[in-house]
């Protein structure tokens, strides 16, 4: 799918899942770079949730100024590579500063 850009929030179909993975038709944050997205049949994403989170940063990140109907959190620990066939309509995009903070959180989780 052409035109999937880093920092976008898009609908995705996450089923089937196992265990504690985020499931269903839900928003995801596109994490992978534009060149990867345009040349690959997959994109790297992080799941979003509208359920208030007990875990704080770096496990979750409260989004600001995205065109979502509900307050939402990026589940930084729920990183997933998806086929572009699972990716749907664009909802909005986050600010570059927010993306940097989310990547910083991921780096903290993986020990970079």
Residue pairs with C-beta under 8 A, 6 or more apart in sequence:
1 84
1 85
1 87
2 38
4 10
4 30
4 34
4 37
4 38
4 43
4 84
4 87
5 30
5 34
5 37
5 93
6 30
6 31
6 32
6 33
6 34
6 37
6 99
7 29
7 30
7 93
7 94
7 95
7 96
7 99
8 29
8 30
8 90
8 91
8 92
8 93
9 27
9 28
9 29
9 30
9 48
9 63
9 66
9 67
9 68
9 90
9 91
9 92
9 93
9 94
10 27
10 28
10 30
10 87
10 88
10 89
10 90
10 91
11 25
11 26
11 27
11 28
11 87
11 88
11 89
11 91
12 25
12 26
12 27
12 28
12 45
12 82
12 86
12 87
12 88
13 24
13 25
13 86
13 88
14 21
14 22
14 23
14 24
14 25
14 26
14 28
14 47
14 80
14 82
14 86
15 23
15 24
17 23
21 47
21 78
21 80
22 47
22 49
22 75
22 78
25 88
26 47
26 48
26 49
27 48
27 68
27 72
27 91
28 45
28 46
28 47
28 48
28 80
28 82
28 87
29 45
29 46
29 48
29 74
29 94
29 102
30 37
30 43
30 44
30 45
30 87
31 43
31 44
31 45
31 46
31 79
31 102
31 103
32 40
32 43
32 44
32 45
36 43
36 44
37 43
37 84
40 84
41 83
41 84
41 85
42 81
42 82
42 83
42 84
43 81
43 82
43 84
43 87
44 79
44 80
44 81
44 82
45 79
45 80
45 81
45 82
46 74
46 75
46 76
46 78
46 79
46 80
46 102
47 74
47 75
47 78
47 80
48 63
48 68
48 72
48 73
48 74
48 75
49 72
49 73
49 75
50 68
50 70
50 71
50 72
50 73
51 73
52 71
52 73
53 59
53 60
53 62
53 73
53 75
57 76
57 101
57 105
58 76
58 104
58 105
58 106
58 108
58 109
59 75
59 76
59 77
59 105
59 109
60 73
60 74
60 75
60 76
61 73
61 74
61 76
61 98
61 101
61 102
61 105
62 71
62 72
62 73
63 71
63 72
63 73
63 74
63 94
63 98
64 95
64 98
65 94
65 95
66 72
66 91
66 92
66 93
66 94
67 91
67 92
68 91
68 92
74 102
76 102
76 105
76 106
76 109
77 109
79 106
94 102
